C-alpha cells in the first residue's frame, strides 16, 4: 500500500468520524502530549517533497538504527535507543526533527517520534514513505553509516 493510498484512507476515516460525530479528542491528546501538565505537541506528517525541501535545514532521523542508505544528511537513531543516547544526538529540543524508517508499514519512526514528544521535544514530524519511497523516487541519499 503506497503513501497516497494510506493518506486517502486516513482522510476517509476522518470524514466518517466527523459524520458520525465521534469525539476523538481524548485519544488524540493522549498521543500528542508529553504529559497532562504540558501543552499538546502534535506529530505532523511530511510528504516526500516537504522532506526534500528541508534537507540541510531540519534534523532528519532514520529510526531503523542502521541500514545501507539514509536520506541525505540523516542520522541513525534507533527507536529503542536509550534516553541518554537520544539526548546526546538530539541536544536541541526545539529544533525541527523529521523522523522516518523503512516504509509505511515500519512502526519504528512513529515509536521514536512519540518517544521524542514524551522527552519534551516540541517540533517533531513524521515521514511515512521512508527510505523505500525516497529511493524509488531517486531522491538524494548517503551510503551506510553507523
N, C-alpha and C positions, 0 to 999 in steps of 0.2 A: 504494500500500500504506500503510495507516494505522499509527500508532504501536502500537496494541494488537496488530495482526497481526504486526508485527516483533518485539515482545516475546514473543508466543506462539511464533513460530518460533525465537527465541533460546532460550527455555525448552525447547522440544522438542529442539533441537540439543544443549543441555547434558545433557539426560536421555539421549540416545543416547550421548554421550561417556561418561557415567557407567556406562551399561550395558556398553559395550564396554571400559571400564577404561582408556581412553586418558588419559595424563598430559599435561595442557596447562599445567602449572605453569611450565615453561621459557618458553613463548610468552607467558603472562600476565606473568611477571616482566619480560620484555624490554620490554613496552609500559607497564609501570607503575612503573618506577624511573627516576630521573634518571640514575643511573649505578650500576655494580656496588657501589660503596662506600657508597651511601646506602640507607636503608630504603625499602621499596616504597611508592609512592603510587598508590592506585587512583583511577580517574576514575569516580565514581558516576553513575548515571543518575537524573535527576529527572523526575517526572511534571509535567504542567501545574499540577496542584493544589499540588504541593510548591514549584514556582517561584513561583506566586502568593502562597503563604504567606511567601515570603522577600523580596517586594517591599519596598524601603526598608531591608532588613537586609543582604542579600548584595550583592556587586558582580555585576551582570548584564552580560554582554558579548556583543554581536552581532558574530560573526566574519565577517559579509558585508562589513564595512568601510563600507558605505553602503546606503541604501535609503530608501523613503518613510515607513516606520514602524518603530519599535522597541517591544519590550516596555517598559512604563512604567519609566522610570529607567535604562534600559540605555545603555551606552556603545558606540559603534562602535570596533572594533579588528580590522582585517583579519587573517586567518590568516597572511598573508605580511608582516606588519608587521616592522620591524627590532627586534632585541633591545632597543635603546635606547628605541624608542617604547613597547614593552611595559613596560619597567621604569619609564618615566615615567608611563604611565597607571595601572599597577598596582603601586604602590610597596610595599604590604604583602603579602609572600609567604605569610603565614599566614591572610589574610582568606578568607572563603568567596567563591568565584568560580564563577558559573554561566555556561557558555558555550553559545550556541545559534547557529543560522543560519537558512536559509530553510525547510527541511523535512527529513524523514527521509532524503531522497536527497542532501542537501547535505553534502559532506565537510569543509567549512571549519571547522565547530565542533570536530570531533574532531581535526583537524590542529592548530588553535590550542590545544586542551586538552592535547594531547601535548607541544606546544612549551612550554607553561607548566610542566608537570611537569619537562621537561628543564631549564628555567631555575631550578628549585628551588621553585616554588610548591607548597604542600602541601595545599590544601583546594579541589580542582577538581571540579566536577560538570558534567554534560552534559545538555542538554535537547534530545532528538532531534526532538520535534514542531516546534520552531522557530516562526518568526513565522506560518507558514501555519496550523498548528493553533491557535496563540494567537488570531489574528484570526477564524478560523472559529468560535471559541467566545466571541467578543465580550469578550475579556479587555482590561484597560486598556493603552493604547498611547500613545506620544508620536509626534508628527509628525516628519518628516525633520529630522535634524541631521547635522552633519558634524564 
